[in-house]
Amino acid sequence: MGYTTGQNMVQGEDVMTRLSGLEVYLPDGRRLGLVHDAVIDENTMQCTHLFVRETDPQLVEGSIHLAVPWRWVRGIDRIVVLRWFPATPIPLN
């Protein structure tokens, strides 16, 4: 598959639908959760965030769903690997 990230944002409805269900991993190899959906800027038609569900409660308090900024994504193939993630666990407040 191999999608481009960074300045050359992933584009296209077909590519975005294939992201749903991919596992998301932190730079240190811990699994964050699953991609639920992609947030698309309606003006540029580019992905701005990935909406992640089923988050690990050890990483995200209450296992809440997260919107991960696209700029945090290092790469996508059969999984999504992040280049950065804040200190964990992320508190509810």
KOLKETOR-314012 format. One record per residue: residue number from 1; x, y, z of N, C-alpha, C, CB in turn. Coordinates in steps of 0.2 Angstrom, whole numbers, plus 5000, padded with zeros to 4 digits. Glycine has a CB too. Layout:
<sites>
SITE, NUM, X, Y, Z, X, Y, Z, X, Y, Z, X, Y, Z
...
</sites>
This chain:
<sites>
SITE, 1, 5004, 4994, 5000, 5000, 5000, 5000, 5004, 5006, 5000, 4995, 5000, 5006
SITE, 2, 5008, 5008, 5005, 5012, 5013, 5006, 5010, 5020, 5004, 5018, 5012, 5002
SITE, 3, 5007, 5024, 5009, 5004, 5031, 5008, 5010, 5036, 5010, 4998, 5032, 5012
SITE, 4, 5009, 5042, 5006, 5014, 5047, 5008, 5011, 5051, 5013, 5015, 5052, 5001
SITE, 5, 5015, 5054, 5018, 5013, 5058, 5023, 5017, 5064, 5023, 5014, 5054, 5030
SITE, 6, 5016, 5068, 5028, 5019, 5075, 5029, 5016, 5080, 5024, 5027, 5074, 5027
SITE, 7, 5021, 5084, 5021, 5018, 5089, 5016, 5014, 5086, 5011, 5024, 5093, 5013
SITE, 8, 5015, 5080, 5008, 5011, 5077, 5003, 5006, 5073, 5006, 5016, 5073, 4998
SITE, 9, 5001, 5077, 5008, 4995, 5074, 5012, 4992, 5068, 5008, 4990, 5079, 5015
SITE, 10, 4989, 5063, 5012, 4986, 5058, 5008, 4979, 5061, 5006, 4984, 5052, 5013
SITE, 11, 4977, 5059, 5000, 4971, 5062, 4997, 4967, 5056, 4994, 4973, 5068, 4992
SITE, 12, 4961, 5058, 4993, 4957, 5053, 4989, 4952, 5049, 4994, 4961, 5049, 4985
SITE, 13, 4946, 5048, 4992, 4941, 5045, 4995, 4943, 5037, 4996, 4934, 5045, 4992
SITE, 14, 4946, 5034, 4991, 4947, 5027, 4991, 4953, 5026, 4996, 4950, 5025, 4984
SITE, 15, 4958, 5030, 4997, 4963, 5029, 5002, 4960, 5030, 5009, 4969, 5034, 5000
SITE, 16, 4956, 5035, 5010, 4953, 5037, 5016, 4949, 5031, 5019, 4949, 5043, 5016
SITE, 17, 4945, 5028, 5015, 4941, 5022, 5017, 4945, 5016, 5019, 4936, 5020, 5012
SITE, 18, 4951, 5016, 5016, 4956, 5010, 5018, 4959, 5011, 5024, 4961, 5009, 5012
SITE, 19, 4959, 5017, 5027, 4962, 5019, 5033, 4958, 5016, 5039, 4963, 5026, 5034
SITE, 20, 4952, 5016, 5038, 4947, 5013, 5044, 4949, 5006, 5046, 4940, 5014, 5041
SITE, 21, 4950, 5005, 5052, 4951, 4999, 5055, 4959, 4997, 5056, 4948, 4994, 5051
SITE, 22, 4963, 5002, 5053, 4970, 5000, 5054, 4972, 5002, 5061, 4974, 5005, 5049
SITE, 23, 4977, 4998, 5064, 4980, 4999, 5070, 4984, 5005, 5070, 4983, 4992, 5073
SITE, 24, 4984, 5008, 5076, 4989, 5014, 5077, 4994, 5013, 5082, 4984, 5021, 5078
SITE, 25, 5000, 5014, 5081, 5006, 5013, 5085, 5010, 5019, 5087, 5010, 5007, 5083
SITE, 26, 5012, 5019, 5093, 5016, 5025, 5095, 5023, 5024, 5093, 5016, 5026, 5103
SITE, 27, 5027, 5029, 5093, 5034, 5028, 5091, 5038, 5022, 5095, 5038, 5034, 5092
SITE, 28, 5036, 5021, 5101, 5039, 5016, 5105, 5037, 5009, 5104, 5039, 5018, 5112
SITE, 29, 5032, 5008, 5100, 5029, 5002, 5098, 5022, 5000, 5102, 5034, 4997, 5099
SITE, 30, 5020, 5004, 5106, 5014, 5003, 5110, 5008, 5004, 5105, 5013, 5007, 5116
SITE, 31, 5003, 5000, 5106, 4997, 5001, 5102, 4992, 5006, 5105, 4993, 4994, 5101
SITE, 32, 4991, 5011, 5101, 4986, 5016, 5103, 4979, 5014, 5103, 4987, 5023, 5100
SITE, 33, 4977, 5012, 5097, 4970, 5010, 5095, 4969, 5009, 5088, 4965, 5015, 5098
SITE, 34, 4963, 5010, 5086, 4961, 5008, 5079, 4958, 5015, 5075, 4956, 5003, 5078
SITE, 35, 4960, 5016, 5069, 4958, 5021, 5065, 4950, 5020, 5064, 4961, 5022, 5058
SITE, 36, 4946, 5025, 5066, 4939, 5025, 5065, 4937, 5028, 5059, 4935, 5028, 5071
SITE, 37, 4940, 5034, 5058, 4939, 5039, 5052, 4944, 5044, 5051, 4932, 5042, 5054
SITE, 38, 4944, 5047, 5046, 4949, 5052, 5044, 4945, 5059, 5044, 4952, 5051, 5038
SITE, 39, 4948, 5064, 5047, 4945, 5071, 5047, 4948, 5074, 5041, 4946, 5075, 5053
SITE, 40, 4943, 5077, 5036, 4946, 5080, 5030, 4944, 5087, 5030, 4942, 5076, 5024
SITE, 41, 4949, 5091, 5028, 4947, 5099, 5027, 4943, 5100, 5021, 4954, 5103, 5027
SITE, 42, 4937, 5102, 5022, 4933, 5103, 5016, 4936, 5108, 5010, 4926, 5105, 5018
SITE, 43, 4940, 5112, 5012, 4943, 5117, 5007, 4948, 5114, 5003, 4945, 5123, 5011
SITE, 44, 4953, 5111, 5007, 4959, 5108, 5003, 4958, 5100, 5001, 4965, 5109, 5008
SITE, 45, 4953, 5097, 5004, 4951, 5090, 5003, 4957, 5086, 5005, 4950, 5089, 4996
SITE, 46, 4961, 5088, 5011, 4966, 5084, 5014, 4965, 5082, 5021, 4973, 5089, 5013
SITE, 47, 4968, 5077, 5023, 4967, 5074, 5029, 4970, 5078, 5034, 4970, 5067, 5030
SITE, 48, 4967, 5080, 5040, 4970, 5084, 5045, 4971, 5080, 5051, 4965, 5090, 5046
SITE, 49, 4966, 5075, 5052, 4967, 5071, 5059, 4964, 5064, 5057, 4962, 5074, 5064
SITE, 50, 4967, 5060, 5061, 4964, 5053, 5061, 4960, 5052, 5068, 4969, 5047, 5061
SITE, 51, 4954, 5050, 5067, 4950, 5048, 5073, 4951, 5041, 5076, 4942, 5050, 5072
SITE, 52, 4954, 5040, 5082, 4956, 5034, 5084, 4951, 5032, 5090, 4963, 5034, 5087
SITE, 53, 4949, 5025, 5089, 4944, 5022, 5094, 4948, 5016, 5097, 4938, 5020, 5090
SITE, 54, 4944, 5014, 5102, 4947, 5008, 5106, 4954, 5009, 5108, 4947, 5002, 5101
SITE, 55, 4955, 5015, 5111, 4962, 5017, 5114, 4963, 5013, 5120, 4962, 5024, 5115
SITE, 56, 4970, 5012, 5121, 4972, 5008, 5127, 4971, 5012, 5133, 4980, 5006, 5126
SITE, 57, 4968, 5010, 5138, 4967, 5013, 5144, 4973, 5015, 5148, 4962, 5010, 5149
SITE, 58, 4979, 5011, 5147, 4985, 5013, 5150, 4988, 5019, 5146, 4990, 5007, 5149
SITE, 59, 4986, 5021, 5140, 4988, 5027, 5137, 4984, 5033, 5137, 4990, 5025, 5129
SITE, 60, 4977, 5031, 5137, 4972, 5036, 5137, 4967, 5035, 5143, 4968, 5037, 5130
SITE, 61, 4967, 5039, 5148, 4962, 5038, 5153, 4955, 5037, 5151, 4963, 5044, 5158
SITE, 62, 4952, 5032, 5153, 4945, 5031, 5151, 4944, 5028, 5144, 4941, 5038, 5152
SITE, 63, 4949, 5027, 5141, 4949, 5024, 5134, 4945, 5028, 5129, 4946, 5017, 5134
SITE, 64, 4945, 5035, 5130, 4941, 5039, 5126, 4944, 5039, 5119, 4941, 5046, 5129
SITE, 65, 4940, 5041, 5114, 4942, 5042, 5107, 4946, 5048, 5106, 4936, 5042, 5102
SITE, 66, 4951, 5048, 5102, 4955, 5053, 5101, 4956, 5056, 5093, 4962, 5052, 5103
SITE, 67, 4957, 5062, 5092, 4958, 5065, 5086, 4966, 5066, 5086, 4954, 5071, 5084
SITE, 68, 4969, 5062, 5082, 4976, 5063, 5081, 4978, 5067, 5075, 4980, 5056, 5081
SITE, 69, 4982, 5073, 5076, 4984, 5077, 5071, 4988, 5073, 5065, 4988, 5083, 5073
SITE, 70, 4986, 5075, 5059, 4990, 5071, 5054, 4997, 5072, 5054, 4987, 5074, 5047
SITE, 71, 5000, 5078, 5056, 5007, 5079, 5057, 5010, 5075, 5061, 5008, 5087, 5059
SITE, 72, 5007, 5071, 5066, 5010, 5066, 5070, 5011, 5060, 5067, 5005, 5065, 5076
SITE, 73, 5008, 5059, 5061, 5009, 5052, 5057, 5015, 5052, 5054, 5003, 5051, 5052
SITE, 74, 5019, 5046, 5055, 5025, 5045, 5052, 5024, 5041, 5046, 5030, 5041, 5057
SITE, 75, 5020, 5036, 5046, 5019, 5032, 5040, 5013, 5028, 5040, 5025, 5028, 5038
SITE, 76, 5011, 5026, 5035, 5005, 5021, 5034, 5006, 5016, 5029, 4998, 5025, 5033
SITE, 77, 5005, 5010, 5031, 5005, 5004, 5027, 4999, 4999, 5029, 5012, 5000, 5026
SITE, 78, 5001, 4994, 5032, 4996, 4989, 5035, 4994, 4992, 5042, 4999, 4982, 5035
SITE, 79, 4998, 4996, 5045, 4997, 5000, 5051, 4999, 5007, 5051, 5001, 4996, 5057
SITE, 80, 4997, 5011, 5056, 4998, 5018, 5056, 5004, 5019, 5061, 4992, 5023, 5057
SITE, 81, 5009, 5022, 5060, 5015, 5023, 5065, 5015, 5031, 5066, 5021, 5020, 5062
SITE, 82, 5015, 5033, 5072, 5015, 5040, 5074, 5023, 5042, 5075, 5011, 5041, 5080
SITE, 83, 5024, 5048, 5073, 5031, 5050, 5074, 5032, 5054, 5081, 5032, 5056, 5069
SITE, 84, 5026, 5055, 5084, 5026, 5059, 5091, 5019, 5057, 5094, 5027, 5066, 5090
SITE, 85, 5019, 5057, 5101, 5013, 5057, 5105, 5015, 5060, 5112, 5011, 5049, 5105
SITE, 86, 5010, 5063, 5115, 5012, 5066, 5121, 5013, 5061, 5127, 5006, 5071, 5123
SITE, 87, 5015, 5063, 5132, 5016, 5059, 5138, 5010, 5055, 5140, 5019, 5063, 5144
SITE, 88, 5010, 5049, 5142, 5005, 5045, 5144, 5004, 5044, 5151, 5004, 5039, 5140
SITE, 89, 4999, 5042, 5154, 4992, 5042, 5151, 4990, 5049, 5150, 4987, 5038, 5155
SITE, 90, 4986, 5050, 5145, 4982, 5056, 5143, 4976, 5057, 5148, 4980, 5057, 5136
SITE, 91, 4976, 5062, 5152, 4970, 5062, 5157, 4964, 5065, 5154, 4972, 5067, 5163
SITE, 92, 4958, 5063, 5157, 4952, 5065, 5155, 4951, 5073, 5154, 4946, 5062, 5159
SITE, 93, 4954, 5076, 5159, 4953, 5083, 5160, 4959, 5087, 5157, 4951, 5086, 5167
</sites>
